[in-house]
Amino acid sequence: MDYAKPAKSQSGKYLFAYFVGNEPEQERIHFAVSEDGYNFEALNNNQPVIIQTKGKQCVRDPYIVKGQDGFYYIIGTDMKCIEGWTSNHALVTWKSKDLIEWTDETIIDIRDFGGDFATTTRAWAPQAIWNEKEQMYMVYWAHSDLKNDVAQMYYAHTADFKTMTEPKLLYERPGIQTIDGDIAYNKNNGKYYLYFKHDEDQTIAYVTSEKITGPYEDKPVVVSLAKTGVEGSEIYNITGTDQWVMVMDEYSTDRFFMQQTNDFENFLPVNPDDYSMNFNPRHGAITPISDKQYEALIKHFGK
């Protein structure tokens, strides 16, 4: 089998935010760090670094993004799994200047928008990307309600991760559930790639658009190379290189699968010997951090 050669990171380190399971005490935010973007070590002895106090008091699918204002934001699914898979209706956010102290915990209840949103049954796996045209962050997530129980991708804009514009449809596949969206911009061809869980065969597929808000061409292309079912993919750049790594949750094996690309379309698996995690994460996200932030995180939380 051909494997991708790990790229040599040119600067900084990497932070991984994740949760670990389906019990309430496991639906917490955990952190891990990496020097190279491939080998990660849990912080805080793999114990939570943030414990939610509002809403369901349980969080899944954390996504971390650096804001235009220099602050970091985490956005996640406000959900307690033991209440059922169609029991959540809100997103939860936090804000931090240093990645250590997290404040401004905010519940964004999708039901508050009224109409069909008043019967929201899923608000899953939110992520955020800066929309230059709107000068706001575009938040997108998998949504369902009592009128349409098949989850599709919706989006809204926010300036502060506390309030949002009214949600709009981003991408749908009538009758086919579409979850775990992850958008990346390919500067070489000017297209946005929306990766998502291809529910028919438990793989990861993508569709593309020339605009961040779509419309996305409805011709899904499957790209995941894992031999078992996967979900919760996230793609990130190895800093200073043209290589992008996609990680995904191999939920039936309690491990993550890693593959690599330089064009967002053609992937090779990373040799399992070339990446590692000394913990068993569920759906999360990886972001670049500085050497100084890396040292501060280790000093505060410890490995």
N, C-alpha and C positions, 0 to 999 in steps of 0.2 A: 504494500500500500504506500502511496506517496503521501508524505506529510509536509505541512508548511514549516518552513524554517523560522523559529522565533526571531522577531525583529529586535534590534538592540535599541532600547529606549534612550533617547538623547538628553532628556532632562526630567527632573522631578520624580515623583513617586505616584502611587495609585491608592485610592480609598474605595472600599467595597462596603455598601450598606445592604443588609439583608435581614430576613427573619428565618426561623429555624423549624417551624412545625405548625400543626393544626390545633394544638391545645392552647387555651388562653394564655398560659404562662410562656408559651413559645412564640406568640404573636407580639413580639417586641422587636425593636430595632437593634441590630448588632452591627459592629464594625470589624473589618479586617483591612490590612494594609499589604502593599507589595512594593518591592523596589524595581521590578522589571515588567510588571503588568501580566505576568503569567503565574507566579508563585505567591500565594497569599497566606498570611498568618492572622489568626483571629486576635483581636484586642480584648482586654478585660476578661481573659480566660474564657472567651466565648460566652460571656454573660451580657445581658442587655446594657446598652449605653443610653437608651432613652426608653422611659416607661410612660405610655400614654395615660392621661388622667381624665380626658373628656370623651364624649361620644360613647362608642362601644368599649373604650379602654383597651382596645386591641387593634393592632395595625399589621397589615400585610403589604407586600409588594412595594417597599420603599424605593423612591427614586430621588437622587440627589443632584442638584444643579447649582452652578455658580451664577449668581445674578449679575446684572449689569451694574448694580450698586456696590459690588464687592462682597455682599453677603452670600452665604450658602442657604439653600432652601431644600427641605425634604418634603415630599408630597407622597402620601400613601393611601391605601384602602382602609377606611374606617370600618372594620368588620371583625366579628367574633364568629369563627367558623362553626362552632358547636350550635349556633342558632340556625344554621342552614345556609345553603349556597345562594339562596335568593332572599337574603335577610338584610342586606346593607343598602344604604341610600346616601352615603356621604363620603367625602374625602377629608383627610386630615393633613395639616401642614405644620412645619416648624421653621425657625430662622436662626442662623448662627453667624457670627463674625469669625470665629476661630475654629469651628468644627468640633469644639469641646462642650461649650455651654449652649444649649438649645432652648430658645424661648418662643413666645408668641404662638403657642399651640392653638390652632384654629380648626374648627369643624366647619366645612363647607357642605351644607345639606342640599343635595340636588332637588329635593322635594319642594324647596322654597321657591323654585321657579314656576310652580303651578302647572296647570294643564295636565298633559300626560306625565310630566315630570313629578307630579304630586304622588304618583304611584310607583316611583322608582323602586326596583327590586335588586338591581346590581349597579354599582359604581366602582368598577374594578380597575386595578393596576394603572393609576394615573401617571402620566409623565408630562414633562414640560420642555418646550423649546422656544428660543427667542424668535419672535416674528418681527423682522426689521421694518416691514411695511406698517404694521400697526403700532410699533414701538411698545409692545407688550409681550408677555409670555403667552404662548398658546399651550393650554393644558388640554390633554386628550386622554380618554379613558374608554373602557368597554361599558356600555349602558344597556339596561333593559328595564321594562316596566310592565305593568299588568296588561297593557294593550298589546305589547310585543315582547314576548318572553325570550326571544332570540337576541342575544347581545350583539350590538353593533358598535362601531367606533363613533364617539361624539367629541366635540371640542368646544372650548370657550376661551376667552382671553382674560388675563389678570395682570394688574400692575404691582400687586402687593402680596399675592398668595393668601389673601383673606376674603376677597370678594371677586366674583367673576361675572362676565357678560352672560347673557342667556345662551345655553348650549345649542349647538347646531350639529347636524349630521356630518360626519367626516367621511365615513366609508361603510358601506353595508353590502352584505351578500345575502339576499332574501332567503330566509329559511335555513341559513347556515351560520352558526355562532362564530363570531370573530372577536377575539380577545387578545390581551397582552401586546398592544401596539407599541412600536418603537420606531421613531422617525430619525433618519440621518440624511444629511445633505452631501451630495457628491459634487464638489466644486468643478470636477473635470468635465462633467456633462450637464451641469446645471439642473439636475433632477433631485427631487426628494424621494427617498425610499421609505415606504411604510412596511416594516416587517411585522408579522402577526402570527398567532398560532393558527395553523391550517387544520381546522378541527376534524376534517374528514379522515385524515390519517395521522393525526397527532404529530405533525411536523411544523417547521417554520417556513413561511412563504413571504414574498414581497410583492407589492404593486408600486407604481411610480407616478409622479405628477411633477409638472413644472412649477406648480404653486404649492406652498406649504399647506394651505387649507383645501387643496384639491381643485377639481375632481381627480381622483386617482384611477388610472386605467385598470379596469376590472379584468385583468389577465394574470392571476396569481402564479408566481414562479416559486416552486419549492426549492429551498437552498440548504436546509439542515441535513447533516450527514450522519447524525447519530442513528444507531440501530434500534433504539427504543424510543418510546414516546417522549416528546419534549414540549416545553412551554416556557414562557417568561424569558424570551431572548432579549439581549441587550448588546449593542455593538459600540465599540469604543476604539479610539486611535492609540497606537503606541507612539508616544510623543516624539516629534521630529522625524517620523518616517511616513511612508505611504501605506503602511500596513494597518489594517483594522481587524480587531479580534471580536468575534461574536461568542458570547457565552450563553448557555441555556440550561434550564433546569430539567435534568433527566429524572423526573419525579418518581419513577418506579425503582430507581437504583440508588437514591440518596446521594447523588453526586451531580456535578456540573460537567457539561460537555463543552469543549472549546474548539473553534475553527477560525480560519483566517482568510482575508481577502485583501486585494489592493484595488478592486474595481466595484465592490459592493454587490457583485452578481455571481462571481465564480470563486468558490471556497475550496480550501483544503483543510482536512482535520489537523489539529495540532497533536503531535505525539503525546500520549498520556504521560510519558516520562519527562516531558518538557513543561508540564504545568502541575500545580498542586494546590490543595487547600486543606489545612489541618482542622477542618470543621465541615459540617454538612449543611450548606445553605439552601434556602428556598429562594424564590424569585426576588432579585435585588438589582442593584445598579452599581457601576464602577465609574469613577471620575478621577481625572488627574489632580494631584496636589503637589505642593512644593516640597523640597527637602526639609525646610524649616517646619512646615506643617506636619510632615511625617514624624519628625523627631518629637514635636510637641505632643502629638497623639500618643506615641509610645510612652513618653514620659508621664503623661497623665493617666492613661488607662493601663499601660503595661501589656506585654504579650502573654 
